[in-house]
Amino acid sequence: MTETIHIEGLQTRVEEALNSIRPYLQTDGGDIKIVSLSKDQVLTLEFVGNCSSCPMSAMTFKAGVEDAIKRSVPEIKTIEVVNVAPL
């Protein structure tokens, strides 16, 4: 039970971090969503809308998304994006 509460708290903080950058993604017709957050603090995300096919998605992830999450939720060990274009 305690672990579930911990994961839910982390997920809430990740959503808050994503909300800080969502307006920039939404301006270009895209967004990002949480696919999963494991008990080992591995976060899996997915770009949606225009972001899912954008050739700049890797840069957006590194310079915006990853940075925002790591600043707000340093407990997250790994961040993966299921559909990011390679750098």
VOPA-601047 format. One record per residue (C-alpha): x, y, z; residue in one letter. Coordinates in steps of 0.25 Angstrom, whole numbers, plus 5000, padded with zeros to 4 digits. Example, Ala and Ser with C-alpha at 12.3 -4.5 7.8 and 13.67 -1.06 7.14 Angstrom:
2
@x:5049; y:4982; z:5031; rest:A
@x:5055; y:4996; z:5029; rest:S
END
This chain:
87
@x:5000; y:5000; z:5000; rest:M
@x:5011; y:5010; z:5004; rest:T
@x:5018; y:5007; z:4990; rest:E
@x:5005; y:5010; z:4983; rest:T
@x:5004; y:5023; z:4990; rest:I
@x:5019; y:5027; z:4987; rest:H
@x:5017; y:5024; z:4972; rest:I
@x:5004; y:5032; z:4971; rest:E
@x:5011; y:5043; z:4978; rest:G
@x:5023; y:5043; z:4968; rest:L
@x:5013; y:5042; z:4957; rest:Q
@x:5006; y:5054; z:4961; rest:T
@x:5019; y:5062; z:4962; rest:R
@x:5023; y:5057; z:4948; rest:V
@x:5009; y:5062; z:4943; rest:E
@x:5012; y:5075; z:4949; rest:E
@x:5025; y:5076; z:4942; rest:A
@x:5019; y:5072; z:4929; rest:L
@x:5008; y:5083; z:4931; rest:N
@x:5020; y:5093; z:4932; rest:S
@x:5024; y:5090; z:4917; rest:I
@x:5011; y:5085; z:4911; rest:R
@x:5007; y:5099; z:4906; rest:P
@x:5019; y:5099; z:4897; rest:Y
@x:5016; y:5085; z:4892; rest:L
@x:5001; y:5089; z:4890; rest:Q
@x:5005; y:5102; z:4882; rest:T
@x:5010; y:5092; z:4871; rest:D
@x:4998; y:5083; z:4872; rest:G
@x:5005; y:5072; z:4881; rest:G
@x:5006; y:5067; z:4895; rest:D
@x:5012; y:5057; z:4904; rest:I
@x:5006; y:5046; z:4913; rest:K
@x:5010; y:5037; z:4923; rest:I
@x:5010; y:5022; z:4919; rest:V
@x:5015; y:5016; z:4932; rest:S
@x:5023; y:5018; z:4944; rest:L
@x:5030; y:5006; z:4950; rest:S
@x:5033; y:5003; z:4965; rest:K
@x:5047; y:5005; z:4961; rest:D
@x:5045; y:5019; z:4957; rest:Q
@x:5046; y:5016; z:4942; rest:V
@x:5036; y:5026; z:4935; rest:L
@x:5031; y:5023; z:4921; rest:T
@x:5025; y:5035; z:4913; rest:L
@x:5019; y:5036; z:4899; rest:E
@x:5018; y:5048; z:4890; rest:F
@x:5004; y:5050; z:4884; rest:V
@x:4999; y:5059; z:4873; rest:G
@x:5009; y:5066; z:4864; rest:N
@x:5020; y:5063; z:4874; rest:C
@x:5019; y:5048; z:4871; rest:S
@x:5024; y:5050; z:4857; rest:S
@x:5033; y:5062; z:4859; rest:C
@x:5047; y:5061; z:4855; rest:P
@x:5051; y:5070; z:4866; rest:M
@x:5044; y:5061; z:4877; rest:S
@x:5058; y:5056; z:4882; rest:A
@x:5063; y:5070; z:4884; rest:M
@x:5049; y:5074; z:4891; rest:T
@x:5051; y:5062; z:4900; rest:F
@x:5065; y:5065; z:4904; rest:K
@x:5064; y:5080; z:4905; rest:A
@x:5050; y:5082; z:4911; rest:G
@x:5043; y:5069; z:4916; rest:V
@x:5055; y:5062; z:4922; rest:E
@x:5060; y:5074; z:4928; rest:D
@x:5047; y:5078; z:4934; rest:A
@x:5044; y:5065; z:4940; rest:I
@x:5058; y:5063; z:4946; rest:K
@x:5058; y:5077; z:4953; rest:R
@x:5044; y:5074; z:4959; rest:S
@x:5045; y:5059; z:4962; rest:V
@x:5059; y:5055; z:4964; rest:P
@x:5055; y:5041; z:4969; rest:E
@x:5052; y:5037; z:4955; rest:I
@x:5064; y:5028; z:4950; rest:K
@x:5061; y:5026; z:4936; rest:T
@x:5052; y:5033; z:4926; rest:I
@x:5048; y:5026; z:4913; rest:E
@x:5040; y:5031; z:4901; rest:V
@x:5033; y:5020; z:4893; rest:V
@x:5032; y:5028; z:4880; rest:N
@x:5044; y:5038; z:4880; rest:V
@x:5052; y:5040; z:4867; rest:A
@x:5066; y:5037; z:4869; rest:P
@x:5076; y:5048; z:4870; rest:L
END
